[in-house]
Amino acid sequence: MAKKEVKKYWSQKEMRVFTSKKLETVRLLLEAGMQKEAMVYLFHILVWLIENKHDVKKAPSSTVKEYFTDLMKSAKLPPENVHPLIAIMEETLYSHHVLPPNIFDVYKEKWMHIYQDLSGEMPPGF
């Protein structure tokens, strides 16, 4: 009989190191004036962290809202931090109007709260 593989979840240190490396890409995108792309990349960082912290994969067919709603229902993330982030993400991706100039700053703040919910600490160097 084969031995069952035990899933190893990331520690705070592993999350911090991973995030620190990925935030370099976010900085490069922002320097190039690519705010929307930076926001999407930040979203993907959260998804990677959630997958490695809680072993909850995002199905390719699920929307951002569906994925995070499932996480809230299973009590992995608090709704008060998730709802504002999702609203900003949807507006950024799907609206056809000019976005407010401070949209990235608001998104970054909400993103940092979710990161803190996942790791228990503020994101490294952000």
C-alpha atoms as an extended CHARMM CRD file, in Angstrom:
* protein
*
       126  EXT
         1         1  MET       CA              0.0000000000        0.0000000000        0.0000000000  PROA      1               0.0000000000
         2         2  ALA       CA              1.3480000000        3.4110000000       -0.9760000000  PROA      2               0.0000000000
         3         3  LYS       CA              2.0040000000        5.9390000000        1.7370000000  PROA      3               0.0000000000
         4         4  LYS       CA             -0.3290000000        8.9360000000        1.5740000000  PROA      4               0.0000000000
         5         5  GLU       CA              1.4940000000       12.1520000000        0.7530000000  PROA      5               0.0000000000
         6         6  VAL       CA              1.0720000000       14.8190000000        3.4080000000  PROA      6               0.0000000000
         7         7  LYS       CA              0.5700000000       18.3300000000        2.0360000000  PROA      7               0.0000000000
         8         8  LYS       CA              3.0640000000       20.8000000000        3.4960000000  PROA      8               0.0000000000
         9         9  TYR       CA              1.6290000000       24.2760000000        3.8790000000  PROA      9               0.0000000000
        10        10  TRP       CA              3.7810000000       27.3750000000        3.6620000000  PROA      10              0.0000000000
        11        11  SER       CA              5.1440000000       28.9460000000        6.8010000000  PROA      11              0.0000000000
        12        12  GLN       CA              5.1040000000       32.7100000000        7.3660000000  PROA      12              0.0000000000
        13        13  LYS       CA              8.7340000000       32.8660000000        6.3050000000  PROA      13              0.0000000000
        14        14  GLU       CA              8.0570000000       30.9860000000        3.0490000000  PROA      14              0.0000000000
        15        15  MET       CA              5.1180000000       33.2800000000        2.3020000000  PROA      15              0.0000000000
        16        16  ARG       CA              7.2700000000       36.3530000000        2.9930000000  PROA      16              0.0000000000
        17        17  VAL       CA             10.1290000000       35.1680000000        0.7430000000  PROA      17              0.0000000000
        18        18  PHE       CA              7.7570000000       34.2140000000       -2.0860000000  PROA      18              0.0000000000
        19        19  THR       CA              5.8710000000       37.5200000000       -1.8530000000  PROA      19              0.0000000000
        20        20  SER       CA              9.0510000000       39.5660000000       -1.7010000000  PROA      20              0.0000000000
        21        21  LYS       CA             10.2650000000       38.0190000000       -4.9730000000  PROA      21              0.0000000000
        22        22  LYS       CA              6.8950000000       38.5080000000       -6.6900000000  PROA      22              0.0000000000
        23        23  LEU       CA              6.5810000000       42.1290000000       -5.5720000000  PROA      23              0.0000000000
        24        24  GLU       CA              9.6580000000       42.9270000000       -7.6730000000  PROA      24              0.0000000000
        25        25  THR       CA              7.5470000000       42.2090000000      -10.7620000000  PROA      25              0.0000000000
        26        26  VAL       CA              4.7880000000       44.4690000000       -9.4180000000  PROA      26              0.0000000000
        27        27  ARG       CA              7.3140000000       47.2900000000       -8.9830000000  PROA      27              0.0000000000
        28        28  LEU       CA              8.5250000000       46.8380000000      -12.5670000000  PROA      28              0.0000000000
        29        29  LEU       CA              4.9610000000       46.9470000000      -13.8800000000  PROA      29              0.0000000000
        30        30  LEU       CA              4.2440000000       50.1260000000      -11.9230000000  PROA      30              0.0000000000
        31        31  GLU       CA              7.4490000000       51.7720000000      -13.1580000000  PROA      31              0.0000000000
        32        32  ALA       CA              6.2880000000       51.0040000000      -16.7060000000  PROA      32              0.0000000000
        33        33  GLY       CA              2.9360000000       52.6880000000      -15.9900000000  PROA      33              0.0000000000
        34        34  MET       CA              1.0230000000       49.4050000000      -16.1080000000  PROA      34              0.0000000000
        35        35  GLN       CA             -1.2490000000       49.7620000000      -13.0770000000  PROA      35              0.0000000000
        36        36  LYS       CA             -3.9670000000       47.3690000000      -14.2750000000  PROA      36              0.0000000000
        37        37  GLU       CA             -1.3950000000       44.6780000000      -14.9750000000  PROA      37              0.0000000000
        38        38  ALA       CA              0.1760000000       45.2460000000      -11.5450000000  PROA      38              0.0000000000
        39        39  MET       CA             -3.2270000000       44.8470000000       -9.9160000000  PROA      39              0.0000000000
        40        40  VAL       CA             -3.8710000000       41.5910000000      -11.7660000000  PROA      40              0.0000000000
        41        41  TYR       CA             -0.4130000000       40.3310000000      -10.7850000000  PROA      41              0.0000000000
        42        42  LEU       CA             -1.1010000000       41.1980000000       -7.1400000000  PROA      42              0.0000000000
        43        43  PHE       CA             -4.3200000000       39.2050000000       -7.4060000000  PROA      43              0.0000000000
        44        44  HSD       CA             -2.3590000000       36.2250000000       -8.7180000000  PROA      44              0.0000000000
        45        45  ILE       CA              0.0710000000       36.5160000000       -5.8110000000  PROA      45              0.0000000000
        46        46  LEU       CA             -2.8960000000       36.1790000000       -3.4320000000  PROA      46              0.0000000000
        47        47  VAL       CA             -4.1790000000       33.1490000000       -5.3470000000  PROA      47              0.0000000000
        48        48  TRP       CA             -0.7480000000       31.4790000000       -5.1780000000  PROA      48              0.0000000000
        49        49  LEU       CA             -0.5490000000       32.1930000000       -1.4560000000  PROA      49              0.0000000000
        50        50  ILE       CA             -4.0510000000       30.8380000000       -0.8290000000  PROA      50              0.0000000000
        51        51  GLU       CA             -3.2830000000       27.6970000000       -2.8320000000  PROA      51              0.0000000000
        52        52  ASN       CA             -0.1570000000       27.0520000000       -0.7850000000  PROA      52              0.0000000000
        53        53  LYS       CA             -1.6020000000       28.1170000000        2.5600000000  PROA      53              0.0000000000
        54        54  HSD       CA             -5.0710000000       26.5380000000        2.3850000000  PROA      54              0.0000000000
        55        55  ASP       CA             -4.7750000000       24.1450000000       -0.5830000000  PROA      55              0.0000000000
        56        56  VAL       CA             -7.7440000000       25.7920000000       -2.3160000000  PROA      56              0.0000000000
        57        57  LYS       CA             -7.1950000000       25.9130000000       -6.0740000000  PROA      57              0.0000000000
        58        58  LYS       CA             -8.9340000000       28.3930000000       -8.3600000000  PROA      58              0.0000000000
        59        59  ALA       CA            -10.7690000000       26.5270000000      -11.0790000000  PROA      59              0.0000000000
        60        60  PRO       CA             -9.9910000000       27.9170000000      -14.5370000000  PROA      60              0.0000000000
        61        61  SER       CA            -13.7020000000       28.4550000000      -15.1190000000  PROA      61              0.0000000000
        62        62  SER       CA            -14.3820000000       30.2740000000      -11.8300000000  PROA      62              0.0000000000
        63        63  THR       CA            -14.5330000000       34.0260000000      -11.7470000000  PROA      63              0.0000000000
        64        64  VAL       CA            -12.6600000000       36.1790000000       -9.2550000000  PROA      64              0.0000000000
        65        65  LYS       CA            -15.9070000000       36.7440000000       -7.3500000000  PROA      65              0.0000000000
        66        66  GLU       CA            -16.8080000000       33.0290000000       -7.2690000000  PROA      66              0.0000000000
        67        67  TYR       CA            -13.3500000000       32.0210000000       -6.0470000000  PROA      67              0.0000000000
        68        68  PHE       CA            -13.2260000000       34.5540000000       -3.2320000000  PROA      68              0.0000000000
        69        69  THR       CA            -16.8770000000       33.9510000000       -2.2980000000  PROA      69              0.0000000000
        70        70  ASP       CA            -16.0330000000       30.2820000000       -1.7650000000  PROA      70              0.0000000000
        71        71  LEU       CA            -13.0910000000       31.3020000000        0.4220000000  PROA      71              0.0000000000
        72        72  MET       CA            -15.3380000000       33.5500000000        2.5120000000  PROA      72              0.0000000000
        73        73  LYS       CA            -17.9770000000       30.8210000000        2.8680000000  PROA      73              0.0000000000
        74        74  SER       CA            -15.3580000000       28.3940000000        4.1320000000  PROA      74              0.0000000000
        75        75  ALA       CA            -14.1510000000       31.0690000000        6.6090000000  PROA      75              0.0000000000
        76        76  LYS       CA            -10.6640000000       31.2100000000        5.1200000000  PROA      76              0.0000000000
        77        77  LEU       CA            -10.9240000000       34.9740000000        4.4700000000  PROA      77              0.0000000000
        78        78  PRO       CA            -13.0520000000       37.6670000000        6.1750000000  PROA      78              0.0000000000
        79        79  PRO       CA            -15.6870000000       39.3160000000        3.9400000000  PROA      79              0.0000000000
        80        80  GLU       CA            -14.9170000000       42.8500000000        5.1460000000  PROA      80              0.0000000000
        81        81  ASN       CA            -11.5330000000       42.6750000000        3.4120000000  PROA      81              0.0000000000
        82        82  VAL       CA            -12.5500000000       40.6170000000        0.4030000000  PROA      82              0.0000000000
        83        83  HSD       CA            -15.6250000000       42.4800000000       -0.8640000000  PROA      83              0.0000000000
        84        84  PRO       CA            -13.8620000000       45.8290000000       -1.4300000000  PROA      84              0.0000000000
        85        85  LEU       CA            -10.9310000000       44.1210000000       -3.1920000000  PROA      85              0.0000000000
        86        86  ILE       CA            -13.2700000000       42.2060000000       -5.5180000000  PROA      86              0.0000000000
        87        87  ALA       CA            -15.2790000000       45.3360000000       -6.3360000000  PROA      87              0.0000000000
        88        88  ILE       CA            -12.1100000000       47.2210000000       -7.2970000000  PROA      88              0.0000000000
        89        89  MET       CA            -10.7870000000       44.2520000000       -9.2880000000  PROA      89              0.0000000000
        90        90  GLU       CA            -14.0260000000       43.8980000000      -11.2560000000  PROA      90              0.0000000000
        91        91  GLU       CA            -14.2100000000       47.6360000000      -11.9350000000  PROA      91              0.0000000000
        92        92  THR       CA            -10.6030000000       47.6290000000      -13.1300000000  PROA      92              0.0000000000
        93        93  LEU       CA            -11.0290000000       44.6240000000      -15.4000000000  PROA      93              0.0000000000
        94        94  TYR       CA            -14.4960000000       45.1710000000      -16.8160000000  PROA      94              0.0000000000
        95        95  SER       CA            -15.3810000000       48.8700000000      -16.7400000000  PROA      95              0.0000000000
        96        96  HSD       CA            -14.9940000000       51.0780000000      -19.7640000000  PROA      96              0.0000000000
        97        97  HSD       CA            -14.7070000000       54.3690000000      -17.9380000000  PROA      97              0.0000000000
        98        98  VAL       CA            -11.6390000000       56.1690000000      -16.6910000000  PROA      98              0.0000000000
        99        99  LEU       CA            -10.6850000000       54.8500000000      -13.2870000000  PROA      99              0.0000000000
       100       100  PRO       CA            -10.0710000000       57.2050000000      -10.3480000000  PROA      100             0.0000000000
       101       101  PRO       CA             -6.4220000000       58.2550000000      -10.0300000000  PROA      101             0.0000000000
       102       102  ASN       CA             -6.0560000000       56.6910000000       -6.5810000000  PROA      102             0.0000000000
       103       103  ILE       CA             -7.5560000000       53.2940000000       -7.5150000000  PROA      103             0.0000000000
       104       104  PHE       CA             -4.2210000000       51.4980000000       -7.1930000000  PROA      104             0.0000000000
       105       105  ASP       CA             -3.5970000000       52.9150000000       -3.7150000000  PROA      105             0.0000000000
       106       106  VAL       CA             -7.0370000000       51.7630000000       -2.5150000000  PROA      106             0.0000000000
       107       107  TYR       CA             -6.5060000000       48.3330000000       -4.1070000000  PROA      107             0.0000000000
       108       108  LYS       CA             -3.0530000000       48.0340000000       -2.5400000000  PROA      108             0.0000000000
       109       109  GLU       CA             -4.4660000000       48.8020000000        0.9100000000  PROA      109             0.0000000000
       110       110  LYS       CA             -7.1810000000       46.1450000000        0.5530000000  PROA      110             0.0000000000
       111       111  TRP       CA             -4.6470000000       43.6770000000       -0.8380000000  PROA      111             0.0000000000
       112       112  MET       CA             -2.3700000000       44.2660000000        2.1550000000  PROA      112             0.0000000000
       113       113  HSD       CA             -5.2470000000       43.5070000000        4.5420000000  PROA      113             0.0000000000
       114       114  ILE       CA             -5.9150000000       40.1720000000        2.8350000000  PROA      114             0.0000000000
       115       115  TYR       CA             -2.2080000000       39.3560000000        2.8450000000  PROA      115             0.0000000000
       116       116  GLN       CA             -2.1980000000       40.0910000000        6.5680000000  PROA      116             0.0000000000
       117       117  ASP       CA             -5.2510000000       37.8240000000        7.0340000000  PROA      117             0.0000000000
       118       118  LEU       CA             -3.3520000000       35.0210000000        5.3090000000  PROA      118             0.0000000000
       119       119  SER       CA              0.0700000000       35.4440000000        6.8680000000  PROA      119             0.0000000000
       120       120  GLY       CA             -0.4900000000       37.2860000000       10.1210000000  PROA      120             0.0000000000
       121       121  GLU       CA              1.9340000000       40.0480000000        9.1510000000  PROA      121             0.0000000000
       122       122  MET       CA              2.2410000000       42.9720000000        6.7470000000  PROA      122             0.0000000000
       123       123  PRO       CA              3.6540000000       42.2250000000        3.2730000000  PROA      123             0.0000000000
       124       124  PRO       CA              7.4400000000       42.5800000000        2.9110000000  PROA      124             0.0000000000
       125       125  GLY       CA              8.6770000000       45.8760000000        1.5000000000  PROA      125             0.0000000000
       126       126  PHE       CA              5.4230000000       47.0630000000        0.0230000000  PROA      126             0.0000000000
